[in-house]
């Protein structure tokens, strides 16, 4: 992706985020079924985090203590949670 594509993507994402924030402040939920995406993302995030809790530490930040597969699951979970919130409220 070139510089123009990157800028266009950032602007589009910013507009969607602003739209979502406005709808959150108003208490308006245009797509409530999209919240399922957030729940799926949270489940993936939780599975990855529990792998660290079960082996090493109760409290940790980031994916540093995870194997590569669990780290990818952690990142996908975060991504799905963010996208799910944006789709739910935008």
MDTraj code that builds the backbone (N, CA, C; nanometers):
import mdtraj as md
import numpy as np

residues = "UNK UNK UNK UNK UNK UNK UNK UNK UNK UNK UNK UNK UNK UNK UNK UNK UNK UNK UNK UNK UNK UNK UNK UNK UNK UNK UNK UNK UNK UNK UNK UNK UNK UNK UNK UNK UNK UNK UNK UNK UNK UNK UNK UNK UNK UNK UNK UNK UNK UNK UNK UNK UNK UNK UNK UNK UNK UNK UNK UNK UNK UNK UNK UNK UNK UNK UNK UNK UNK UNK UNK UNK UNK UNK UNK UNK UNK UNK UNK UNK UNK UNK UNK UNK UNK UNK UNK UNK UNK UNK".split()
xyz = np.array([
    [0.0841, -0.1169, 0.0000],
    [0.0000, 0.0000, 0.0000],
    [0.0892, 0.1239, 0.0000],
    [0.0604, 0.2136, -0.0883],
    [0.1397, 0.3359, -0.0989],
    [0.1000, 0.4387, 0.0052],
    [0.1689, 0.5538, 0.0043],
    [0.1404, 0.6569, 0.1048],
    [-0.0025, 0.7114, 0.0950],
    [-0.0550, 0.7246, -0.0256],
    [-0.1912, 0.7757, -0.0407],
    [-0.2917, 0.6755, 0.0164],
    [-0.2707, 0.5485, -0.0089],
    [-0.3578, 0.4449, 0.0456],
    [-0.3536, 0.4400, 0.1969],
    [-0.2351, 0.4564, 0.2534],
    [-0.2217, 0.4562, 0.3992],
    [-0.2949, 0.5746, 0.4609],
    [-0.2802, 0.6908, 0.3995],
    [-0.3473, 0.8108, 0.4508],
    [-0.4986, 0.7949, 0.4379],
    [-0.5451, 0.7454, 0.3246],
    [-0.6886, 0.7255, 0.3043],
    [-0.7452, 0.6255, 0.4055],
    [-0.6727, 0.5195, 0.4321],
    [-0.7163, 0.4205, 0.5296],
    [-0.7239, 0.4814, 0.6693],
    [-0.6242, 0.5603, 0.7066],
    [-0.6229, 0.6248, 0.8376],
    [-0.7390, 0.7225, 0.8520],
    [-0.7669, 0.7993, 0.7468],
    [-0.8775, 0.8956, 0.7506],
    [-1.0108, 0.8215, 0.7625],
    [-1.0281, 0.7153, 0.6851],
    [-1.1510, 0.6380, 0.6919],
    [-1.1708, 0.5765, 0.8301],
    [-1.0654, 0.5211, 0.8858],
    [-1.0734, 0.4628, 1.0193],
    [-1.1075, 0.5690, 1.1234],
    [-1.0490, 0.6867, 1.1104],
    [-1.0781, 0.7965, 1.2032],
    [-1.2250, 0.8382, 1.1934],
    [-1.2779, 0.8459, 1.0721],
    [-1.4189, 0.8829, 1.0548],
    [-1.5122, 0.7792, 1.1158],
    [-1.4813, 0.6518, 1.0959],
    [-1.5635, 0.5450, 1.1549],
    [-1.5548, 0.5500, 1.3073],
    [-1.4351, 0.5743, 1.3606],
    [-1.4176, 0.5823, 1.5055],
    [-1.4955, 0.6996, 1.5638],
    [-1.4931, 0.8140, 1.4970],
    [-1.5680, 0.9306, 1.5443],
    [-1.7175, 0.9004, 1.5407],
    [-1.7639, 0.8383, 1.4330],
    [-1.9045, 0.8003, 1.4226],
    [-1.9443, 0.7067, 1.5357],
    [-1.8590, 0.6093, 1.5643],
    [-1.8870, 0.5153, 1.6727],
    [-1.8911, 0.5866, 1.8072],
    [-1.7971, 0.6767, 1.8322],
    [-1.7952, 0.7504, 1.9593],
    [-1.9193, 0.8361, 1.9757],
    [-1.9625, 0.9019, 1.8692],
    [-2.0838, 0.9834, 1.8753],
    [-2.2043, 0.8951, 1.9090],
    [-2.2148, 0.7803, 1.8443],
    [-2.3266, 0.6894, 1.8727],
    [-2.3197, 0.6335, 2.0142],
    [-2.1999, 0.6084, 2.0649],
    [-2.1849, 0.5609, 2.2027],
    [-2.2320, 0.6690, 2.2997],
    [-2.1931, 0.7949, 2.2747],
    [-2.2355, 0.9037, 2.3626],
    [-2.3872, 0.9236, 2.3587],
    [-2.4482, 0.9029, 2.2433],
    [-2.5935, 0.9151, 2.2300],
    [-2.6675, 0.7940, 2.2844],
    [-2.5992, 0.6842, 2.3007],
    [-2.6632, 0.5615, 2.3448],
    [-2.7362, 0.4905, 2.2318],
    [-2.6957, 0.5156, 2.1095],
    [-2.7591, 0.4566, 1.9916],
    [-2.6746, 0.3393, 1.9416],
    [-2.7387, 0.2245, 1.9256],
    [-2.6684, 0.1043, 1.8800],
    [-2.7291, 0.0614, 1.7461],
    [-2.6675, 0.1047, 1.6331],
    [-2.7266, 0.0733, 1.5030],
    [-2.7209, -0.0742, 1.4622],
    [-2.6196, -0.1465, 1.5068],
    [-2.6019, -0.2867, 1.4658],
    [-2.5734, -0.3738, 1.5883],
    [-2.6743, -0.4030, 1.6707],
    [-2.6476, -0.4764, 1.7948],
    [-2.5962, -0.6190, 1.7740],
    [-2.6322, -0.6829, 1.6642],
    [-2.5837, -0.8201, 1.6417],
    [-2.4338, -0.8251, 1.6121],
    [-2.3771, -0.7134, 1.5715],
    [-2.2333, -0.7103, 1.5454],
    [-2.1530, -0.7248, 1.6746],
    [-2.2191, -0.7107, 1.7895],
    [-2.1494, -0.7281, 1.9170],
    [-2.0999, -0.8709, 1.9337],
    [-2.1562, -0.9633, 1.8576],
    [-2.1091, -1.1029, 1.8604],
    [-1.9619, -1.1097, 1.8206],
    [-1.9199, -1.0217, 1.7299],
    [-1.7784, -1.0161, 1.6886],
    [-1.6914, -0.9799, 1.8086],
    [-1.7395, -0.8877, 1.8921],
    [-1.6654, -0.8497, 2.0133],
    [-1.6529, -0.9702, 2.1052],
    [-1.7600, -1.0441, 2.1216],
    [-1.7576, -1.1609, 2.2104],
    [-1.6630, -1.2689, 2.1596],
    [-1.6603, -1.2912, 2.0291],
    [-1.5671, -1.3891, 1.9708],
    [-1.4231, -1.3425, 1.9944],
    [-1.3969, -1.2134, 1.9709],
    [-1.2635, -1.1590, 1.9948],
    [-1.2217, -1.1724, 2.1394],
    [-1.3157, -1.1463, 2.2311],
    [-1.2835, -1.1586, 2.3729],
    [-1.2539, -1.3033, 2.4096],
    [-1.3276, -1.3971, 2.3504],
    [-1.3016, -1.5387, 2.3779],
    [-1.1615, -1.5776, 2.3326],
    [-1.1202, -1.5340, 2.2135],
    [-0.9846, -1.5644, 2.1653],
    [-0.8790, -1.5013, 2.2552],
    [-0.9017, -1.3746, 2.2928],
    [-0.8111, -1.3042, 2.3834],
    [-0.7995, -1.3792, 2.5159],
    [-0.9131, -1.4228, 2.5692],
    [-0.9144, -1.4918, 2.6978],
    [-0.8410, -1.6257, 2.6910],
    [-0.8602, -1.6997, 2.5848],
    [-0.7888, -1.8275, 2.5676],
    [-0.6380, -1.8042, 2.5684],
    [-0.5937, -1.7026, 2.4941],
    [-0.4500, -1.6732, 2.4884],
    [-0.3972, -1.6299, 2.6247],
    [-0.4738, -1.5467, 2.6959],
    [-0.4287, -1.4997, 2.8272],
    [-0.4263, -1.6129, 2.9292],
    [-0.5244, -1.7010, 2.9216],
    [-0.5279, -1.8115, 3.0171],
    [-0.4113, -1.9079, 2.9974],
    [-0.3571, -1.9124, 2.8774],
    [-0.2388, -1.9966, 2.8552],
    [-0.1198, -1.9446, 2.9346],
    [-0.1108, -1.8148, 2.9495],
    [-0.0021, -1.7556, 3.0294],
    [-0.0299, -1.7747, 3.1781],
    [-0.1550, -1.7533, 3.2173],
    [-0.1914, -1.7681, 3.3585],
    [-0.1689, -1.9119, 3.4045],
    [-0.2030, -2.0058, 3.3215],
    [-0.1881, -2.1465, 3.3593],
    [-0.0419, -2.1882, 3.3727],
    [0.0465, -2.1236, 3.2987],
    [0.1876, -2.1650, 3.3000],
    [0.2769, -2.0784, 3.3869],
    [0.2570, -1.9471, 3.3866],
    [0.3612, -1.8637, 3.4450],
    [0.3115, -1.7592, 3.5432],
    [0.2398, -1.6602, 3.4955],
    [0.2101, -1.5432, 3.5779],
    [0.0613, -1.5142, 3.5799],
    [0.0166, -1.4618, 3.6937],
    [-0.1221, -1.4214, 3.7049],
    [-0.1469, -1.2908, 3.6317],
    [-0.0507, -1.1993, 3.6396],
    [-0.0670, -1.0684, 3.5759],
    [0.0462, -1.0485, 3.4760],
    [0.0087, -1.0210, 3.3524],
    [0.1078, -0.9905, 3.2509],
    [0.0440, -0.8992, 3.1478],
    [0.1256, -0.8248, 3.0792],
    [0.0782, -0.7333, 2.9766],
    [0.1449, -0.7684, 2.8449],
    [0.0662, -0.7691, 2.7384],
    [0.1217, -0.7991, 2.6080],
    [0.1330, -0.9478, 2.5835],
    [0.1948, -0.9797, 2.4714],
    [0.2041, -1.1195, 2.4294],
    [0.3443, -1.1769, 2.4463],
    [0.4289, -1.1112, 2.5244],
    [0.5680, -1.1534, 2.5379],
    [0.5882, -1.2915, 2.5967],
    [0.5001, -1.3353, 2.6860],
    [0.5168, -1.4659, 2.7508],
    [0.4456, -1.5785, 2.6769],
    [0.3837, -1.5471, 2.5636],
    [0.3076, -1.6464, 2.4890],
    [0.3916, -1.7061, 2.3776],
    [0.3552, -1.8264, 2.3380],
    [0.4147, -1.8852, 2.2190],
    [0.3617, -1.8126, 2.0962],
    [0.4154, -1.8426, 1.9810],
    [0.3759, -1.7677, 1.8610],
    [0.2290, -1.7901, 1.8247],
    [0.1788, -1.9108, 1.8424],
    [0.0384, -1.9373, 1.8118],
    [-0.0557, -1.8625, 1.9036],
    [-0.0264, -1.8648, 2.0328],
    [-0.1107, -1.7934, 2.1289],
    [-0.0978, -1.6428, 2.1122],
    [0.0206, -1.5951, 2.0767],
    [0.0380, -1.4520, 2.0525],
    [-0.0463, -1.4069, 1.9338],
    [-0.0518, -1.4896, 1.8304],
    [-0.1371, -1.4574, 1.7152],
    [-0.2841, -1.4589, 1.7541],
    [-0.3253, -1.5549, 1.8358],
    [-0.4625, -1.5608, 1.8842],
    [-0.4969, -1.4354, 1.9651],
    [-0.4037, -1.3916, 2.0471],
    [-0.4179, -1.2714, 2.1289],
    [-0.4382, -1.1485, 2.0404],
    [-0.3562, -1.1351, 1.9369],
    [-0.3667, -1.0201, 1.8464],
    [-0.4962, -1.0215, 1.7664],
    [-0.5360, -1.1389, 1.7184],
    [-0.6622, -1.1511, 1.6443],
    [-0.7796, -1.1177, 1.7359],
    [-0.7727, -1.1629, 1.8598],
    [-0.8780, -1.1317, 1.9563],
    [-0.8916, -0.9827, 1.9784],
    [-0.7792, -0.9144, 1.9981],
    [-0.7829, -0.7689, 2.0148],
    [-0.8404, -0.7031, 1.8901],
    [-0.7963, -0.7463, 1.7735],
    [-0.8417, -0.6885, 1.6476],
    [-0.9927, -0.7058, 1.6328],
    [-1.0428, -0.8249, 1.6621],
    [-1.1865, -0.8499, 1.6509],
    [-1.2669, -0.7668, 1.7508],
    [-1.2139, -0.7465, 1.8706],
    [-1.2854, -0.6633, 1.9679],
    [-1.2968, -0.5197, 1.9189],
    [-1.1893, -0.4649, 1.8669],
    [-1.1913, -0.3267, 1.8166],
    [-1.2851, -0.3147, 1.6967],
    [-1.2711, -0.4041, 1.6014],
    [-1.3557, -0.4002, 1.4819],
    [-1.5027, -0.4220, 1.5212],
    [-1.5276, -0.5110, 1.6148],
    [-1.6646, -0.5368, 1.6587],
    [-1.7291, -0.4149, 1.7207],
    [-1.6548, -0.3419, 1.8035],
    [-1.7095, -0.2193, 1.8631],
    [-1.7372, -0.1157, 1.7546],
    [-1.6437, -0.1015, 1.6619],
    [-1.6655, -0.0043, 1.5539],
    [-1.7872, -0.0407, 1.4697],
    [-1.8020, -0.1678, 1.4357],
    [-1.9153, -0.2092, 1.3528],
    [-2.0466, -0.2008, 1.4307],
    [-2.0429, -0.2310, 1.5592],
    [-2.1636, -0.2247, 1.6400],
    [-2.2183, -0.0828, 1.6495],
    [-2.1296, 0.0131, 1.6678],
    [-2.1739, 0.1500, 1.6946],
    [-2.1626, 0.2453, 1.5755],
    [-2.0968, 0.2071, 1.4681],
    [-2.0804, 0.3015, 1.3561],
    [-2.1877, 0.2829, 1.2516],
])
top = md.Topology()
chain = top.add_chain()
for i, resn in enumerate(residues, 1):
    res = top.add_residue(resn, chain, resSeq=i)
    for name in ("N", "CA", "C"):
        top.add_atom(name, md.element.get_by_symbol(name[0]), res)
traj = md.Trajectory(xyz[None], top)
